[in-house]
Every structure is written in C-alpha cells, then in structure tokens.
C-alpha cells in the first residue's frame, strides 16, 4: 500500500481530557457513554468504507477511549490496526497509577508505537497532533467549538489539509 492509500484508509482521534467534561473521570455516566457510542458509530461507518488504521495520541479521555474502542473492535475485525502516536516518553508519568496502568495496557496491545519526540518539549503535543493528521485522511473529534487548545489546533490543521472531519459536538457535556 502506498502512502496515499495508507492515509486514505486511516483515521485519528482528537478530543478533550476527562477534566473538561462535567462527568470528569466517571465513565459510567450516561453522557460519557453517549460520547463513546457516538464514537463507535462513526468508527464503524469508517470501517465499512475501508478505513483500517487508527491513530491515538493516547492522552486521557477521548484519545484513550478511541484506542480502547479499536482494540475491542479488533476482536471482530482483526485487520484493524491501532497506532499510538506519542508526544514523548514521559507522557503518562504524572498520571494516577490507575491511568498509567490503563495507558500501559493499551500500549501493550497497539500494533505500533511512534514517538514524535523522546524527551518532553514545549511543542511535542502539537507535533504529535500534526503527525496523526498528516497520516490520516479522517479525524474523529469530540469538540466544544472553542477556538483554543490542542483539539481546536488539531481541527484547524486538519481543515487546512482538507481532511475528512467528523465532529462530535460536546458542548452540553462540558463543565
């Protein structure tokens, strides 16, 4: 498969951290479940259209939910590929033990792990986001329409590259 075919058959995830949502880390909350169901619906639609590669930046929240969704779907669709695009080696160092364990469990099941930078830098998160958009024609974004932050930056970058944006509005889920 050439680079253009790979990009066409790929999707990345972007969205907010749990602290941005009113339900925070309560993934049993109906609103969190609704977001995950909307993500699942869009992923399944993309798979039906031939998308087989998914990128996750592995941040807490939407990124990790997307990764876990792909891992669950791989049981039924083994050809799916999950790539972790990490900003740096220390991404999860300051997270709670439970979140680090979850992160490491997901990473251990990824088909590939890419570091855009080994050490942390002020720009490594943006570089990670650009990397994912550069490598995927499709972007699923859980987004509150604010014009600042990593999710907004990633969406603007994807628009500039004329990527297929799948925006899942999150305004009524936000704190």
N, C-alpha and C positions, 0 to 999 in steps of 0.2 A: 504494500500500500504506500503510495507516495504521500508527501507532506500535505498536499491539498485535500486528498481523500481522508487522511487522518483527522485533519482539522474539521472537515465537514461532518465526520462521524463522531465528534466529541462534544462534550458539554462540561461546563464548570459551574460550581455553586458559589454564590456570594450572599451575604446577609448579616444580620445583626447578632451580637453576643447575647446570651441569656439576660444579662442585666438591663438590656434595652427594652425588654418585654415586661409587661405588668405581671406575668406569671413567673418571671425570673428563672430559676432552675427547676421549677415544678413541671416536669414533662408529662405528668398525668393530668394537668389542667386541660379542660376542653379546648381552649384556644391554641395551646401548643399542639395538641392532637390534630386540630383543624389545619394548622400550618403544615404539619408533616403529611397529612392526607393530600393537601393541595400539591405539595412537592412530589409525592408519589404519583399522582395523576399525571403531572407534566413529564416526569421521568418515563413513565410507561408509554406515553404518547410519543416521546422521542425515540424510545427503543423500537416502537412499531415503525418508525420512519428510518431505522437503520443506525441510530446512534448506539455505539457500543463502548465508548471510552468516556469515563467521567473523572473530572479533576476536583479534588477537595483541598482547600488551603489549610484544613484541619484546625481552624480556630474553633473555640467553643461556640455552641449554638448552631446556626444554620449549616455551617461547613461540616461539622461532625454529624449532624442529622442526615445530611446528604450522603456522606460516606457510609453511614450505617444502613441507609436505605439501599444503596447499591450493593452492599455486602449481603443484605437479606435477599435482594432480587437475584443475585448470582446463583443462589441455590436452585432457582427455576430457569435461569438464563445464564449458563456457565460461560458463554462467550463474552460477557461483560468484563470490563477491565476498570479497576479503580487505581488512580494515580494520586498519591499525596504530593502536593507541591508545597513544600515547607519554606517559610521565610528564613529560618535559621535553626541551628541545632538546639537552641535553648528555648524554643517557643513555649513549651509547657512547664518550664522549671518553676514558675511561681504559682502554678495552679494548685488546687487542693489535691490531696492524694487520690481521691476518687476520680477526679477529672483527668489526672495524669495516667491513672490505670486504664481508664476508658480510651484515652488518646493512644497509649501504647498498644492496647489490644487491637484497635483499628489499624494502626500502622503495621502490626504483625501480619495482617490479612491483606494489605494492599499489594497490588501486582507490581508496583514500582513506587519508589520514594525519591523525590528530587528536592535538593536543597538549592535555593537560589542564592543563598549566602550561608557559609558555615557560621561565622560569628554574627551576632546581632549588630545591625546598623540602623541608623535613623530611617533609612529608605527600604529596608528589606521587606517590609509588609507590602509596600506599593510594588516592588519588583516581583514579589510572589503573585500579586493580583494581575499584573501585566502578563506575566508568564502564562498564567492559566488562560486569559483571554486570547493571547497570541496563539495558543494551541487548541482552542475550541471555538467552533462556529456558533455554539449555543451557550447561553448563560441564563441559568435559573437564579433569580434574585428575589429575596424576601426583603422588601424595601419600604421605607416610610416616607419617601419623597422629600427628605431633607437634602439640601444641596452641599452638605459637608460630610466628611468621614470616609472610611475605606469603602463602604458599599457604594456610596454616591460616586466616588472616584472610579471605581471599577466599572460601574454602569456607563459613565461618561466615556471612559476609554473604549468600552465595547461598542458604544454608539459610533464613535469615531472610526472604528474598524468595520462598521456595518455588520456587526454580529446579530444573530437572532436572539433578541431579548425576550425572556419570559418573566414578566414582572408579577410577583405575587404581593399585592398590597398588604402592608402590615399595620397601617395607621391605627386601626382600632385595637391592636394588640399591644401597642406601645405604652410605656409608663408615662 
